[in-house]
Amino acid sequence: MSAAATSSSATTLPTQRFRLDQARRQRTVLTPEGIPLRFTLATRSARAGALLLDLFLVGAVMVATTIGLIYLAGGTAKAMGQASGAAGHALQFLFILWLAAMFLLRNAWFLFFELSPRGATPGKRASHIRIAARNGGRLTAEMVLARNLLRDIELFLPLSFLLSARDGDMGAAGIAAAGWFLIFGLFPCFNRDALRAGDIIAGTWVVEAPRRKLEQALSAARAAAPGAAGEYHFDAAALSHYGEYELQVLERVLRENRGDQLAAVYQRICGKIGWHAGAGDERAFLAAYYTQLRARLESGMRLGQRKADKFTGPSR
């Protein structure tokens, strides 16, 4: 066998393994609108890397906050040196403020970022992964809250027991905490979807979210086709039926560009807005609807109005 053939085989084998692994991690869910969406589950290593990066960032912010409050406490004590009672009250207030800041950073960090439209913390965004609902629906606050409350039980509580052990004297409580930590830490290795206990309770999973530029059709209306009346234009009533969640679903459908999905979404939107559906121009129609719906939602948010999905009206 020639050196070139050997090199080609060595290159092809890892590629085939990567494709096989990616195929094993693919899942298809049916949205409440009846649209099948395909996701690729995030790898366990990507999830671990994202968590470590988030914990590092949280720790860095905690240290910076602590240093800032210590500096402020020193200035307060110096300024109120003559009034020891007032200085003591001020320092107590700063200590309470520090405790509140530590609690919020540990818990609100994940809640704040995962409740955003991207559904990802800075660590997840760096790893190109995000949170998604396993039922294909919109990621709700209850889901995010449940999975993050479980993180305290899975991670922070056993770690606090381990760190409180003095002079390496683990004792029965320390050994139990170590076993507790290992069981929950290795939990994603024992199920095919790499789910944490928090994911199982919340009904979520973590999926890949690779950075991809939107196709040109998502940002520009189509050119007039022969025999067509020109560009599609939708009035406010036609665009008022859908919100941010449906916009994200439509974006994913356009990205995947699968004929069956395009046709299904096309028929559903046409039925919803009272449009006379034809055939053969589904993608151009959906691209125009996406562009105009996105512009309408962005305009509403600039005015302080937000429509989360088709079930909720604009709110201020």
N, C-alpha and C positions, 0 to 999 in steps of 0.2 A: 504494500500500500504506500502511495507517495506521501511526502510530507504535507502537500497541499490538501490531500483527502483527509489525512489525519487531523489537520488543523480545522478543516470544515466540520468534521464529525464532532470534535471537541467543542466547537462553537454552537453547533446545532443542539446538542444534548441539553445544555443548560436552558436554552430557549424553549425547548419542548417541555422541560420540567416546569419552567415559569408559567407557560400557557396552561399546562395541566393544573397547576396549583391555583391559577386565577379562575379557571373553569369550575373547580371544586368550591371556590368561594363565592360564586355567583348565585344570587337569589332573585326570584321574581315575585313581586307582591301585587295585589290588586287594590287600587285606590278606591275610596268610597264612590268615585265617579265611574268605576268599572274599567279603569285604564290600567293595563299591566305595565309595571315599571321594573326595570332590571337594576339591581344593585350588586356591587362587589364588596364583600365583607373585608374590613381592615384586618391586616395580619396582627398576630399577637405581639410581635416585636414593634410594630408601628404604634400600637396602643401603649405599650410599656414606655417607649421613647417619648410619646406625647405626655404621659403622666409625669415622667421624671422632669421633663422640661417645664411643665406647669408648676410642679413642686419647687423647682429651682427659682422660677420667677416669683412665686408667692413668697418664698423665703427671702429673696432679695428685697421685695417690697416691705416685708416685715422688718428686716434689718434697717432699711432706710427710714421707715416710720419710727422705729424705736430710737434711732440716733437723733432724729428730728425732735422727738418728744423729750429726750434726755437733755438736749441742748436748750429746748424751751423751758424745761424744769429748772435747769441751772440758772438761766436768766431770770426766771420768776423768783427763785429763792434769793438771788442777789438783790433784786429790786425791792423785795419785801423783807429784807433782813431784819429790819427794826420791828416789824409786826409779825412775830413768830406764828401767831394764831392764823392770820390771813394767809401766810405762806404755806402753813400746813394744809389748810383747806384747798388752796390752789394746787398743791402737789397731789393731794388725794384726787382732785378732779382730773388731773393729767393722767394719774394711774388708771382711773376708771376709763378714761378715753383710750388709753393704750390697750386695756383689756377688750374694749368694744372693737377697736381696730383689728386686733389679732383674731377675734372671733369672726368678724366680717370678711377678712382676707381669706381665712381658711375655708369658709363656707360660701360666701357670696361670689367669690372669684369664678367658680365653676357655674353657679346658677346664672350669673349675669351674662357670661359669654355663650353658654349653651341655650339660653332663651333668645338670643339674637337670631335674626333670619338665617345666618350661616350655620347655626347650631354647633359651633366649635369654639373651644378655648384657643388661646395663642399657641399652645403646644400641639393641639390637634390640627390647627391650620398649617403649622410648620411641617407636620407629618402628612398633610393632604388627606385628612380623614374628618368625619363629622358624625353627629348623632342623627339617627333616623328612627321613625316609628315603625315597628314591625308589622302593623296593620295597614301600612301604606297611607295612613292619614297624616294630618298635621301634627307636628311635635307640640305637645301641650305643656303648660306650666306644671301640671300634676306629674307628668312623666319625668321631667327634668328634676323636680323637687324630690321625687321618690328615689331616683337613681343616685342623687347626691347625698341624701340622708343616709342611704345604705353605705356610702363610702366611709362615713364615720365608724360604722360597725365593722366594715371590712378592713380598713386601713388604720385610721387615726387612733381608735381606741386600743387595739392590741399594741400599736407602736408606743403609745403613752405608757402602757404597763411595762414594756421592755425597757424603755428609756429610764423608767423610775427605779429599775433594779440597781442596787448599790454594790460597788466593788465586785461586780460579776456574780453576785449571789442571786441566782435566778429564783430558786425556790419553786414551790409547786405552782404559784400564780404565774411566775415568769415562764415556766415550761408550758403551761396552759395557754398563755398569751402567744408564745412562739408557734405552738400548734395551730392556734386560732388564725394567726397571720398567714401561715403556710397554706392552710385549707382554702381560705378566701383568695389568697394571692395566686394559687394554682388552679382556682376554679375554672378560668377560661380554657385551661388545657384539657378539661374533661368533658367538653361538649363541642359539637361540630361547628357551632356558630360563634365560638369564642366569647360567650356571654359571661359577664360578671353576674354576681347575685343581684346587684342593682339593676342590671339590664332585664333580668328575668322578671323581677317585681314590677318594673316600670313599663315593660313592653317595648323596649328599645333595642337597637343594636348599633354598632359603630361600623360605618361603611367608608369606602374610599371616596374622596372628592378631589380628583386630579384637577389641576389647573388647565382649563381649556378655554381658548378664546371662542366667544360666540361666533357662530357663522354669520356671514354678511346678511343673510335673510332675516336675522333677528333684529337688526338695527336699521334696515332700509326696506321700504316698501317695494314690491315687485314692479318691474316695468310692465307696461300694458302689453298683453298678449294679443295675437291676431284674433279678431272676433270678440274680444272682451271689451267691457266698458271702460277699462282703465284700472286705476288703483282701487283697493278696497277702502272704504271709509265707514266708520261706525259711529253712531251718535252716542250721547251720554247714557241713554237708556240701555243700549246694547252692551255698553262696557260696565254698567253698574252691577251686573249679576255676579261678578267674580272679584276676588281679593288677592292678597299676597300669596297665599298658599297655592291657589289655582294657577297663579302666574309662574310659580316655581315648577309646578307639574308640567305646564305647557312648555316651559323652557327646556325641561329634560326631554320631553317628547320630541321637540325640534332638534335637539342635539343628537338624539339616538337615530332619528330619521328613518324609523321603521314604518313601512307602508301600512301595516295593520293598525298600529297605534295612531298614525296620522288620520286614517279614515275614521277610526272610532271617535277620536276627540273632535274631529271635524263635524261628524254627525251630531254629537252631543251638544256642541256649542251652537250649531245651527238650530237645533230644536229648542234650545234654551232662549235664544234671542229672537226666534221667529224668522230666521233667514231661510230662504229657499235653497236647499242644498243641491248642488249638482255633483259632478264627479270629475276627477282628473286635475283639479287645481287646489287640492287640499293643503299642500305645504305653503303655497303663496297666501292663501286665505289665513292660515294659522299664524304665519309670520307677521302679516299685517295686523291681525288681532292682538298678537303678543306685543308688538311695538306700541300700538295705541293704548292698550290696557296698562302697560308699564308707564307710559307717559302720564296717563290719568292718575295712577296711584302715586307716582312721584310728585306730581303737582299737588295732590291732596295732602301728602305728608308735609310739604313745604308750608301749607296753610294750617297745619296742626290737626289734620284729619287723617285717620288711619282705618283701613278696612282689612282686617286680618284674613277673612275668608268669605265664602258666599253666604255663610249663616249669620254674619254680623254686619251691622250697618256702620257707616263712618262714625268715628267717635273723636272727641276732642280731649 
